Amino acid sequence: MPRNAEEGPPVSTRPELPPEVDWKSEMRRAIRSSEELFAELELDPADLPAAIHAAGDFPVVVPRPYLNRIERGNPRDPLLLQVLPTAEELLPSPGFVADPLEESRFSPAPGMLQKYAGRALLVLTGTCAVHCRYCFRRSFPYDERPRNWADWEPALQRIQDDPSLREALLSGGDPLSLVDETLERFFARLDSIEHLQRIRLHTRLPIVVPQRVTERLLALLRSLRAKPVVVVHANHPRELDDETLAALSRLRETGAIVLNQSVLLRGVNDDADVLVELSERLLQAGALPYYLHQMDRVAGAAHFEVAIERGKELHRELLARLPGYAVPRYVRETPGEASKLPID
């Protein structure tokens, strides 16, 4: 039955983001030095020299929407630990290397990685909204990726010429750090390749700068022929404030599959209560817990590693406390294997 015009428009029950703040302004306003981070969070200045040294090769980047969720004066805050350079990064650690996944072996064209059957990954940018200290690509040679549209043609042509490919993955860096015009161009080209059934976007921006989930981005996802899949990255339930949950809900309403992957990190989320709460909060927004990664052994991040036996214990506890669809798969990546390997 048609609505009576006098009744007015239907009332939406969708969680709303506050009036849009320009996400690019938030990127420009991000904290970009150890000195600024220590001052903003009232940290012990005695630890500052080590932080400055540790940030020499991998600089500090912390956007303010994320910064505002960190407890001031608490050096063990689980969100702070993910972005704080420390002296531990400088210690030599056997087995921890610059390229733990040996990605240089799997690049058939500039900017392209192809590790698994049926999928191809494009490293669109080296820019991120936040520098996570455990990042497995913290030493990635981003300067070797394509610099302009013409340089991307070999990788895009390989995808077009390979009918065995069903999914294109957009990664980085963070692809959502690209301006909309550039992002739309990549999506349009990939969406025109008929054998691609899915376009997957790996991003941390909706978690750390939820303002990035704009109406223009949502319209782009709705417009696709290929099924959009958005994989976000949250490690701790306090990363999921109301604005972030609203952003994830909006992504889900486009028809995109929305998944979350976490990295198991010592001092951050190596606790069953934390992981249970993380899954519960993700489900509030319609985002499914996807992977719980055993951390890749990248140089500078050894202090975050959790023993696999402890990871197994935590995963068993999640299985006992959550419905099956809310339990992320506990996995690790081994170079040369046909997929990520479950840890049982």
SULJO-V612433 format. One record per residue. SS is DSSP state (H for helix, E for strand, C for the rest). OMEGA is omega in radians with two decimals (999 if undefined). D_CENTER is the distance of its C-alpha to the mean C-alpha in Angstrom with 2 decimals. Layout:
[[SS	OMEGA	D_CENTER] [SS	OMEGA	D_CENTER]]
This chain:
[[C	3.14	44.15] [C	3.12	43.27] [C	2.99	42.33] [C	-3.09	45.00] [H	-3.11	44.03] [H	-3.13	45.21] [H	-3.12	42.60] [C	-3.10	39.89] [C	3.09	36.37] [C	-3.13	34.62] [C	3.13	32.72] [C	3.05	28.97] [C	-3.12	27.50] [C	3.04	23.91] [C	-3.06	22.12] [C	2.95	22.20] [C	3.03	20.15] [C	3.12	22.50] [C	-2.98	23.98] [C	2.94	21.47] [C	-3.13	20.81] [C	-3.09	20.07] [H	3.13	16.38] [H	3.05	17.67] [H	3.11	19.96] [H	3.09	17.25] [H	-3.14	15.65] [H	-3.08	19.22] [C	-3.06	19.96] [C	3.01	17.21] [E	-3.06	18.71] [C	3.05	19.22] [C	3.08	21.66] [H	-3.12	22.40] [H	-3.13	25.60] [H	3.13	24.03] [H	3.14	21.50] [H	-3.13	24.49] [H	-3.09	26.65] [H	-3.03	24.34] [H	3.06	23.62] [C	-3.13	27.18] [C	-3.09	26.39] [C	-3.11	29.22] [H	3.11	30.26] [H	-3.13	31.57] [H	-3.04	28.06] [H	-3.12	27.37] [H	3.12	28.99] [H	3.13	26.83] [H	3.11	23.64] [H	-3.14	24.98] [H	-3.09	25.78] [H	-3.12	22.46] [C	-3.07	20.67] [C	-3.11	23.06] [C	-3.11	21.05] [C	-2.95	17.51] [C	3.05	17.94] [C	2.92	16.82] [C	3.13	14.53] [E	3.11	14.02] [C	-3.04	14.14] [H	3.05	16.94] [H	3.07	15.53] [H	3.13	13.48] [H	-3.07	16.58] [C	3.10	18.77] [C	-3.10	17.38] [C	3.13	18.43] [C	3.13	22.02] [C	3.05	24.34] [C	-3.11	26.39] [C	-3.09	24.54] [C	3.14	23.48] [C	3.10	22.07] [C	-3.04	19.81] [H	3.05	16.73] [H	3.11	14.40] [H	-3.08	16.55] [H	-3.11	16.48] [C	-3.03	12.82] [C	-3.05	13.80] [C	3.03	17.54] [C	-3.13	19.19] [C	3.12	21.95] [H	-3.12	24.95] [H	3.13	23.56] [H	-3.04	21.30] [H	-3.09	24.61] [C	3.08	26.26] [C	-3.09	26.88] [C	3.14	25.38] [C	3.12	26.85] [C	3.12	24.49] [C	-2.96	21.52] [E	-3.07	21.21] [C	-3.10	19.50] [C	-3.00	18.38] [C	-3.13	17.98] [C	3.12	17.10] [C	-3.05	19.89] [H	3.12	17.94] [H	3.13	20.86] [H	-2.93	22.92] [H	-3.10	21.09] [C	-3.10	21.21] [C	3.11	24.04] [E	3.14	23.60] [C	3.12	22.08] [C	-3.06	18.36] [E	3.00	18.33] [E	3.12	17.41] [C	-3.07	19.16] [C	-3.02	18.89] [C	-3.13	19.50] [C	3.05	22.29] [C	-3.08	21.79] [E	3.03	18.42] [E	-3.06	17.68] [E	3.06	14.59] [E	3.08	14.80] [E	-2.95	13.26] [E	-3.03	13.91] [E	3.02	13.43] [C	-3.08	13.14] [C	3.01	12.25] [C	3.06	9.31] [C	-3.13	9.92] [C	3.07	9.65] [C	3.10	10.78] [C	-3.00	9.82] [C	3.13	13.13] [C	-3.01	12.22] [C	-3.10	10.10] [C	3.08	11.79] [C	-3.11	12.07] [C	3.10	13.61] [C	-3.10	16.86] [C	-3.12	15.97] [C	-3.09	18.85] [H	-3.13	17.19] [H	3.12	20.74] [H	-3.12	21.76] [C	3.12	19.62] [C	-3.09	21.58] [C	3.12	22.52] [C	-3.01	24.03] [H	-3.13	24.25] [H	-3.13	27.19] [H	3.13	25.39] [H	-3.01	22.84] [H	3.12	25.82] [H	3.14	26.24] [H	-3.13	22.76] [H	3.13	23.10] [H	3.09	26.63] [H	3.11	25.77] [H	-3.13	23.52] [H	-3.06	26.39] [H	-3.06	28.96] [C	-3.09	27.39] [C	3.08	28.12] [C	-3.14	26.64] [C	3.11	23.11] [C	-3.04	21.88] [E	3.01	18.20] [E	3.14	16.43] [E	3.08	12.73] [E	-3.04	11.29] [E	-3.11	8.88] [E	0.50	9.47] [C	3.12	9.04] [C	-3.09	7.32] [H	3.13	9.81] [H	2.98	10.05] [H	3.07	11.57] [C	3.07	14.42] [C	-3.02	17.35] [H	-3.09	18.16] [H	3.13	21.10] [H	3.14	19.30] [H	3.13	16.55] [H	-3.14	19.46] [H	3.09	21.36] [H	-3.12	18.87] [H	-3.10	18.53] [H	-3.13	22.33] [H	-3.12	23.11] [H	-3.11	21.01] [H	3.13	22.27] [C	-3.14	25.77] [C	-2.90	25.54] [C	-3.10	27.23] [C	3.04	26.27] [C	-3.14	22.51] [C	-3.11	21.95] [E	2.95	18.22] [E	-3.05	15.64] [E	-3.12	12.07] [E	3.08	9.21] [E	-3.00	5.70] [C	2.99	3.88] [C	-3.05	3.19] [H	3.11	6.89] [H	3.10	8.46] [H	-3.01	7.88] [H	3.05	9.23] [C	-3.05	11.45] [H	3.09	12.36] [H	3.13	15.17] [H	3.13	13.16] [C	-3.08	13.90] [C	3.08	17.39] [H	3.13	20.26] [H	3.09	20.12] [H	3.14	16.59] [H	3.11	17.76] [H	3.11	20.95] [H	-3.13	19.31] [H	3.13	17.57] [H	-3.02	20.95] [H	-2.97	22.85] [C	2.92	21.51] [C	3.09	23.85] [C	-3.13	21.21] [E	3.07	19.17] [E	3.04	15.74] [E	-3.14	12.88] [E	3.12	9.62] [E	3.12	6.92] [E	-3.01	4.67] [C	3.03	3.73] [C	-3.11	7.14] [C	-3.01	9.69] [C	-3.08	12.74] [H	3.13	14.66] [H	3.01	15.51] [H	-3.04	12.09] [C	3.07	13.18] [C	-3.04	16.15] [H	3.14	18.26] [H	-3.14	16.75] [H	3.11	13.22] [H	3.10	14.94] [H	3.12	16.99] [H	3.13	14.19] [H	3.10	12.79] [H	3.13	16.48] [H	3.07	17.09] [H	-3.13	14.49] [H	-3.09	16.19] [H	3.06	19.55] [C	-3.01	19.13] [C	3.09	19.58] [C	2.91	16.06] [E	-3.12	14.91] [E	-3.09	11.98] [E	3.04	10.36] [E	2.96	8.21] [E	-3.14	7.56] [E	2.99	8.55] [E	3.10	10.17] [E	-2.99	13.82] [C	3.11	14.82] [C	3.11	18.40] [C	-3.11	19.29] [C	-3.07	16.02] [C	3.12	15.96] [C	-3.05	18.72] [C	-3.06	20.77] [H	-3.14	21.50] [H	3.13	22.05] [H	-3.10	18.62] [H	3.08	16.95] [H	-3.14	19.42] [H	3.10	18.78] [H	3.13	15.00] [H	-3.13	15.87] [H	-3.12	18.61] [H	3.07	16.70] [H	-3.12	14.09] [H	3.07	17.21] [H	-3.07	18.73] [C	-3.14	16.43] [C	3.10	16.78] [C	-3.10	13.34] [E	2.98	14.15] [E	-2.95	12.97] [E	-3.14	12.30] [E	2.83	11.85] [E	-3.03	12.67] [E	2.79	12.38] [E	-2.99	15.24] [C	3.02	13.93] [C	-2.98	14.57] [C	-3.13	17.64] [E	3.13	16.75] [C	3.14	19.50] [C	-3.04	19.19] [C	-3.06	17.18] [H	-3.09	20.06] [H	3.10	20.55] [H	-2.97	17.39] [C	3.05	18.63] [C	3.13	19.89] [C	-3.10	22.83] [H	3.12	22.38] [H	3.08	25.39] [H	3.09	23.83] [H	3.10	20.70] [H	3.11	23.19] [H	-3.13	25.01] [H	-3.12	22.03] [H	3.09	21.16] [H	3.13	24.84] [H	3.08	24.86] [H	3.12	22.02] [H	-3.12	24.08] [H	-3.00	27.08] [H	-3.06	25.65] [C	2.97	23.40] [C	-3.01	24.16] [H	-3.10	22.99] [H	-3.12	20.46] [H	-3.10	18.70] [C	3.09	18.42] [C	3.05	15.37] [E	3.12	16.65] [E	-2.99	16.92] [E	2.94	16.37] [E	3.12	16.40] [C	3.13	16.31] [C	-3.11	19.66] [C	3.09	20.46] [C	3.10	22.84] [C	-3.05	22.37] [C	3.13	22.18] [C	2.94	19.12] [C	-3.02	17.00] [E	3.07	19.75] [E	3.07	20.17] [C	-3.07	21.47] [C	999	24.47]]
